[in-house]
Amino acid sequence: MSAIPVDLLIGGNFQPASNGNRFQRHNPISGDVASSVAAATLQDVHNAVEAAQKALPVWSATGPTQRRAKLMAAADQLEKLAPQIIAAMQAEIGATQIWAEFNIRLSANILREAAAITTQIDGQILPSDVPGSLSMAVRQAAGVCLGIAPWNAPLILGVRSIAMPLACGNTVVMKASEKAPATQQLIAAALTAAGLNNGEVNVISNAPADAASTVEALISHPHVRRINFTGSTQVGRIIAQLAAKELKPVLLELGGKAPFLVLDDADIDAAVAAAAFGSFANQGQICMSTERLIVDESIADEFAQKLADKASSLPTGDPRKGPVVIGSLVEPEAATRVMQLVDDALAKGAQVLTGHRAQGSIMEATVVDRVTPEMRLYSEESFGPVASIIRVSGTEEAIRVANDSEFGLSSAVFSRDFSKAQAVAGQIQSGMCHINGPTVHDEAQAPFGGTKSSGYGRFGGKAGIEEFTETRWVTVQSGERHYPF
């Protein structure tokens, strides 16, 4: 397969970088060039924001029905690009076909949910002490929104970074991931084909060495009024500091160390199925991935063995050569880092029940039992195909261990007693909790986000309206008003 060409989208036109520079993204398995990508200059960054600002007056004044129609059309266009999206995700990040197809389905749903939101952006009539004064709280577009999208779910998170801002009447600039630029350019292709081709959407790609200067230029540009970022907590702190310096609101969806509590009365088979999905989907490279399996010791032996059997049965390999469940990590160095976490746990007394083998960027599904706080695997986000079992005695200890983390994104509780599970869920410090379901769960209409070092703000459904609009107080005086002087 030849390298996929990727250009910038500025003002409705696909174009090379102003100085002609390009960079290459390589396939993590073979090392072949996956995509040849325009490397934006700071002038290109400026031009993209200016194009978005120029398009803002018309787009923000566009009626909800027209905005809805274009977003619905974009969802249709995205689905038509499915073969190209699957090929790009396999080439750039070693994604499995299962993961690519899920990205397409959910991304289309995100666009359709955003389309539905266009008629739900409303305001409020407020009581007033001034006679004859009609007092209102109204919502309007915030302005140019910057979306910074990661590589691990490149279609879902790319679309999510711009869909709701567009629905709310904003124009957008998306900074594509250096590791999945061809995949995210296909988002731009779908949106422009749907008629968003006058600068409403702009997409910038940059060479990896230019990431910091590109992000700083985007955030500091005076026309950028809202920022959203999905990625690591380390980078999220930098984004937050840059945004704070400019006094600009930012939505952050960052790292996770999702706890999955298996209480003593859980349906073990159901818990194993959900744990395997949450731990190994996309090779564990999801912010919601099940990172800590907190299992009551009374059922831990049975649970651990069944999970190990499930993990060892998952087909593993190069997704370009046939259907597999476990594909490639984003780069060989990622596999090395994950192996180091497992080795550290082994050296401190943990047991590997299955897996712990890697070839290049492909690592087998691995189950590590008897993980304890002294091990790096207990607290560090692995972002790999590793299920870590932590044995506990009773529900109170399970809750304590679940909260023994700087992160607080997703979580899960398994129990046959719904009332007990609900009470436990209420004590877990996380933005999301799923009872008798996996930690990996995303729906376009749901408020999605975390607490603690997993970030703040919410994507999804009506929660997005609050993030991507300004609330203004407007009054209309209909009668004579009396003043003290």
C-alpha positions in Angstrom: 0.0 0.0 0.0 1.4 3.4 -1.0 1.6 6.3 1.5 -1.7 8.2 2.0 -1.3 11.9 1.1 -2.5 14.3 3.7 -3.0 18.0 3.2 -4.2 20.9 5.4 -7.8 22.1 5.2 -8.0 25.9 5.4 -11.0 27.9 4.4 -12.6 25.0 2.5 -9.5 24.2 0.5 -7.2 21.2 0.9 -3.6 22.5 0.4 0.0 21.8 1.3 1.9 23.6 4.0 2.9 27.1 2.9 6.6 26.1 2.8 5.9 22.7 1.2 7.3 20.8 4.2 5.9 17.3 4.9 6.5 14.5 7.5 5.8 10.8 7.4 3.8 8.5 9.7 5.1 4.9 9.7 3.1 1.7 10.2 4.0 0.5 13.8 4.3 -3.1 12.7 6.2 -3.0 9.4 7.8 0.4 9.5 6.4 1.2 6.0 5.4 4.8 5.4 1.7 4.9 6.1 1.0 8.6 5.3 2.8 11.6 3.9 1.6 14.6 5.7 1.6 18.4 5.3 3.6 20.0 8.2 1.9 23.2 9.0 3.8 26.4 9.6 2.8 29.0 12.2 1.5 31.0 9.2 -0.7 28.1 8.3 -2.0 28.0 11.9 -2.8 31.7 11.8 -4.5 31.3 8.4 -6.7 28.4 9.7 -7.9 30.4 12.7 -8.5 33.5 10.5 -10.6 31.3 8.1 -12.7 30.0 10.9 -13.2 33.6 12.2 -14.2 34.8 8.7 -16.8 32.0 8.5 -18.2 32.6 11.9 -20.8 35.3 11.3 -22.5 33.3 8.5 -22.4 30.0 10.2 -23.5 31.2 13.7 -26.5 32.9 12.0 -27.4 29.8 10.1 -30.7 28.3 11.2 -30.8 25.1 13.2 -32.5 23.1 10.4 -29.8 23.9 8.0 -27.1 23.2 10.5 -28.8 19.9 11.3 -29.0 18.9 7.6 -25.3 19.4 7.1 -24.3 17.5 10.2 -26.6 14.6 9.2 -25.1 14.7 5.7 -21.6 14.5 7.2 -22.6 11.4 9.1 -23.7 9.8 5.9 -20.5 10.8 4.1 -18.4 9.4 6.9 -20.1 6.0 6.6 -19.5 6.0 2.8 -15.7 6.5 3.6 -15.6 3.3 5.7 -13.2 1.4 3.5 -10.7 4.3 3.4 -11.1 4.8 7.2 -10.4 1.2 8.0 -7.3 1.1 5.7 -6.0 4.3 7.2 -6.4 3.2 10.8 -4.8 -0.1 10.1 -1.9 1.6 8.3 -1.3 4.4 10.8 -1.9 2.9 14.2 -2.2 -0.9 13.6 -5.9 -0.9 14.6 -8.1 -4.0 14.2 -11.0 -4.0 11.8 -13.4 -4.4 14.9 -12.0 -1.1 16.4 -12.1 0.8 13.1 -15.7 -0.2 12.4 -16.7 0.8 16.0 -15.0 4.2 15.4 -17.1 4.7 12.3 -20.4 3.7 13.9 -19.9 5.9 17.0 -18.5 8.9 15.0 -21.6 8.9 12.8 -23.8 8.7 15.9 -21.9 11.7 17.4 -22.6 13.8 14.3 -26.3 12.8 14.3 -26.6 13.5 18.0 -25.0 16.9 17.4 -27.5 17.5 14.6 -30.3 16.8 17.0 -28.9 19.3 19.5 -29.2 22.2 17.1 -32.9 22.7 18.1 -32.3 22.2 21.8 -30.1 25.3 22.4 -32.5 27.3 24.4 -32.5 30.0 27.1 -34.5 31.1 30.1 -36.9 33.9 31.2 -35.6 35.3 34.4 -37.7 37.2 37.1 -36.9 40.9 37.3 -37.4 43.5 40.0 -37.6 46.2 37.4 -41.2 46.9 36.2 -41.7 46.4 32.5 -38.3 44.6 32.1 -38.2 41.3 30.1 -35.1 39.6 31.5 -33.6 36.6 29.6 -30.6 34.3 29.8 -29.7 33.4 26.2 -27.1 31.1 24.8 -25.1 31.9 21.7 -22.0 30.6 19.8 -18.8 31.2 21.7 -16.7 31.8 18.6 -13.8 29.8 17.1 -13.3 26.5 18.9 -10.0 24.6 18.9 -10.2 20.8 19.1 -7.0 18.8 19.8 -7.6 15.2 19.0 -5.5 12.1 19.9 -4.6 9.0 17.9 -6.1 6.1 19.9 -9.7 6.5 18.8 -8.8 8.9 16.0 -12.2 9.0 14.3 -14.4 9.1 17.4 -12.3 11.7 19.2 -11.6 13.8 16.1 -15.3 14.0 15.4 -16.2 14.6 19.0 -13.8 17.5 19.2 -15.7 19.5 16.5 -19.3 18.1 16.1 -20.9 19.8 19.1 -19.1 23.1 18.6 -20.4 23.2 15.1 -23.9 22.3 16.2 -23.8 25.3 18.6 -23.0 27.7 15.8 -19.2 27.9 16.3 -16.6 27.4 13.7 -13.7 25.1 14.4 -10.0 24.3 13.9 -8.9 20.8 14.7 -5.3 19.9 15.3 -4.9 16.4 14.0 -2.8 13.8 15.8 0.7 13.3 14.3 0.1 9.6 14.6 -3.3 9.4 12.8 -3.4 12.3 10.4 -4.7 10.4 7.3 -7.6 9.0 9.4 -8.5 12.4 10.7 -8.2 14.0 7.3 -11.1 11.7 6.3 -13.3 13.6 8.9 -12.5 16.8 7.0 -13.3 15.1 3.7 -16.7 14.0 5.0 -17.6 17.4 6.4 -16.6 19.3 3.3 -18.5 16.9 1.1 -21.6 17.6 3.3 -21.3 21.3 2.5 -19.2 22.6 5.4 -16.7 24.0 2.9 -16.4 27.7 3.6 -14.1 27.7 6.6 -16.5 26.4 9.1 -14.1 23.5 9.6 -10.3 23.7 9.3 -7.8 20.9 10.0 -4.1 21.4 10.8 -1.4 18.7 10.9 2.0 19.4 12.2 5.4 17.7 12.3 5.9 16.0 15.7 8.8 18.4 16.6 6.4 21.3 16.0 3.6 20.1 18.3 4.4 22.5 21.2 4.7 25.6 19.1 1.6 24.7 17.0 -0.5 24.2 20.1 0.7 27.4 21.8 0.0 29.4 18.7 -3.5 28.0 18.4 -4.4 28.6 22.0 -2.9 32.1 22.1 -4.6 33.3 18.9 -7.1 36.0 19.9 -9.9 34.6 17.8 -9.8 31.2 19.6 -12.5 31.3 22.3 -12.9 27.7 23.4 -10.5 24.7 23.6 -11.0 21.0 24.1 -8.3 18.5 24.5 -8.3 14.7 24.8 -5.0 13.0 25.7 -2.6 12.3 28.5 -2.8 14.0 31.9 0.8 15.2 31.4 0.0 17.2 28.3 -3.4 18.2 29.6 -1.7 20.1 32.4 0.3 22.0 29.9 -2.9 22.8 27.8 -4.7 24.0 31.0 -1.8 26.3 31.9 -1.7 27.8 28.4 -5.4 28.3 28.4 -5.4 29.8 31.9 -2.7 32.3 30.8 -5.1 33.4 28.0 -8.2 33.2 30.3 -9.9 30.8 27.9 -12.2 28.0 29.0 -10.9 24.5 28.2 -12.5 21.0 28.4 -10.0 18.3 29.3 -10.5 14.5 28.9 -7.4 13.0 30.2 -5.8 9.7 31.4 -7.5 7.0 33.4 -6.9 4.0 35.6 -10.4 2.6 35.6 -11.3 0.3 38.5 -13.6 -2.7 37.9 -15.1 -4.0 41.1 -16.1 -7.6 41.3 -18.0 -8.1 44.5 -18.5 -11.4 46.3 -22.0 -12.0 44.8 -21.1 -11.1 41.2 -22.1 -13.1 38.2 -18.5 -14.3 37.5 -19.0 -15.2 33.8 -20.7 -11.9 33.0 -17.9 -10.0 34.9 -15.2 -12.0 33.0 -16.8 -11.1 29.6 -17.0 -7.4 30.5 -13.5 -7.4 32.0 -11.9 -8.9 28.9 -13.7 -6.4 26.6 -12.7 -3.5 28.9 -9.1 -4.6 29.2 -8.3 -5.7 25.7 -10.4 -3.6 23.3 -8.0 -1.6 21.1 -5.2 -3.4 22.9 -6.1 -1.5 26.1 -5.3 1.9 24.4 -8.5 3.6 25.6 -8.8 6.2 28.3 -11.7 4.1 29.8 -9.8 0.8 29.6 -10.1 -1.5 32.6 -6.8 -1.0 34.4 -7.6 -2.4 37.8 -9.7 -5.5 38.4 -10.5 -5.3 42.1 -11.9 -8.7 43.0 -13.2 -10.1 46.3 -10.8 -12.8 47.5 -13.6 -15.3 48.0 -14.1 -15.5 44.2 -10.8 -14.3 42.9 -9.3 -17.7 42.0 -12.3 -18.6 39.8 -12.4 -15.2 38.2 -8.7 -15.0 37.5 -8.6 -18.5 35.9 -11.6 -17.7 33.7 -10.2 -14.4 32.6 -6.9 -16.0 31.8 -8.6 -18.6 29.7 -10.5 -15.9 27.9 -7.4 -13.8 27.3 -5.4 -16.7 25.9 -8.1 -17.4 23.4 -8.0 -14.0 21.7 -6.5 -14.0 18.2 -3.5 -11.8 18.0 -1.5 -10.4 15.0 -1.2 -7.9 12.1 -4.7 -6.7 11.4 -3.9 -6.2 7.7 -3.4 -9.9 7.3 -6.7 -11.1 8.6 -9.3 -10.6 11.4 -7.7 -10.4 14.9 -8.9 -9.2 18.3 -5.5 -8.0 19.5 -3.7 -5.9 17.0 -0.8 -3.5 17.3 0.1 -1.0 19.9 0.8 2.5 18.5 4.5 1.9 18.3 7.1 -0.7 19.4 8.2 1.6 22.2 4.8 1.3 23.7 5.0 -2.4 24.0 8.4 -2.1 25.6 7.0 0.3 28.2 4.1 -2.0 29.0 6.4 -5.0 29.3 8.5 -3.1 31.8 5.4 -2.5 34.0 4.7 -6.2 33.9 8.3 -7.1 34.7 8.3 -4.7 37.6 5.2 -6.4 39.0 6.7 -9.8 38.6 9.8 -8.8 40.4 7.7 -7.7 43.3 5.6 -10.8 43.7 2.8 -10.7 41.1 1.9 -13.7 38.9 1.4 -13.7 35.1 -1.4 -16.1 34.3 -1.2 -15.7 30.6 0.5 -13.5 27.9 3.6 -11.4 28.7 5.0 -11.9 25.2 5.5 -9.3 22.6 6.9 -9.1 19.1 7.7 -5.6 18.0 4.5 -3.5 18.6 2.2 -6.6 19.0 1.7 -7.8 22.6 -0.4 -10.7 23.7 -3.4 -10.2 26.0 -1.8 -10.5 29.5 -3.4 -11.2 32.8 -1.4 -10.3 36.0 -2.7 -11.5 39.3 -1.9 -10.4 42.9 -1.0 -6.8 42.0 -0.2 -4.7 45.1 0.5 -1.0 45.7 4.2 -1.4 45.6 4.1 -2.2 41.9 4.1 0.4 39.2 1.2 -1.5 37.5 -1.0 -0.6 40.5 -0.9 3.2 39.9 0.6 3.9 36.4 -1.7 3.9 33.4 -0.5 1.0 31.3 -2.4 1.9 28.0 -1.7 -1.7 26.9 -3.4 -5.1 26.8 -2.8 -5.9 30.5 -5.5 -6.9 33.0 -4.3 -6.4 36.6 -6.1 -8.3 39.3 -6.0 -6.8 42.8 -7.5 -9.0 45.5 -9.5 -7.4 48.4 -11.4 -8.5 51.4 -14.9 -7.1 51.4 -16.8 -4.3 49.8 -15.3 -1.5 51.9 -11.8 -2.4 50.9 -12.9 -2.6 47.3 -14.2 0.9 47.5 -11.0 2.2 49.2 -8.8 0.6 46.5 -11.0 1.9 43.7 -10.4 5.4 45.0 -6.7 4.9 45.6 -5.7 6.6 42.4 -5.1 10.1 41.1 -7.4 9.3 38.2 -11.2 9.3 38.1 -12.6 8.8 34.6 -14.6 5.5 34.2 -15.4 2.6 36.6 -17.6 -0.5 36.9 -19.2 -2.5 39.7 -20.4 -6.1 39.3 -23.0 -7.5 41.8 -26.2 -9.4 41.6 -27.6 -7.0 44.3 -28.5 -3.9 42.4 -29.1 -1.8 45.5 -25.7 -2.7 46.9 -24.0 -2.1 43.6 -25.7 1.3 43.3 -24.6 2.3 46.8 -21.0 1.3 45.9 -21.1 3.1 42.6 -22.1 6.3 44.5 -18.9 6.1 46.5 -16.5 5.7 43.6 -14.7 8.9 42.6 -15.1 8.8 38.9 -17.0 10.8 36.2 -18.7 7.6 35.0 -19.7 4.3 36.6 -21.4 1.3 35.0 -23.1 -1.3 37.0 -22.8 -4.8 35.6 -21.2 -3.3 32.4 -17.7 -2.6 31.1 -15.7 0.5 31.9 -15.4 1.0 28.1 -18.8 2.5 27.3 -19.5 5.6 25.2 -22.8 6.9 23.7 -23.1 10.1 21.8 -25.9 11.5 24.0 -24.3 10.8 27.4 -22.2 13.3 29.4 -18.6 12.0 29.1 -15.8 13.2 31.3 -13.9 12.6 34.5 -12.7 14.0 37.8 -9.4 14.4 39.6 -6.5 14.0 37.2 -8.8 12.7 34.5 -9.8 16.2 33.7 -12.9 18.4 33.8 -15.8 19.4 31.6 -18.2 17.1 29.7 -18.6 16.1 26.0 -21.8 14.6 24.8 -25.5 15.5 24.5 -26.9 18.5 26.2 -23.8 18.7 28.4 -21.9 19.9 25.3 -24.2 22.9 24.9 -22.9 24.4 28.2 -19.3 23.8 27.1 -19.5 25.4 23.7 -21.9 28.4 24.1 -21.8 31.7 26.0 -24.6 32.5 28.3 -25.6 36.1 28.0 -28.1 38.2 30.1 -30.3 40.3 27.8 -33.1 42.6 29.0 -35.8 44.5 27.1 -37.5 47.4 28.7 -41.1 47.7 27.5 -42.3 50.5 29.7 -41.1 53.7 31.3 -38.3 53.1 33.7 -37.7 55.3 36.7 -34.2 56.3 37.9 -33.0 57.7 41.2 -31.6 60.8 39.5 
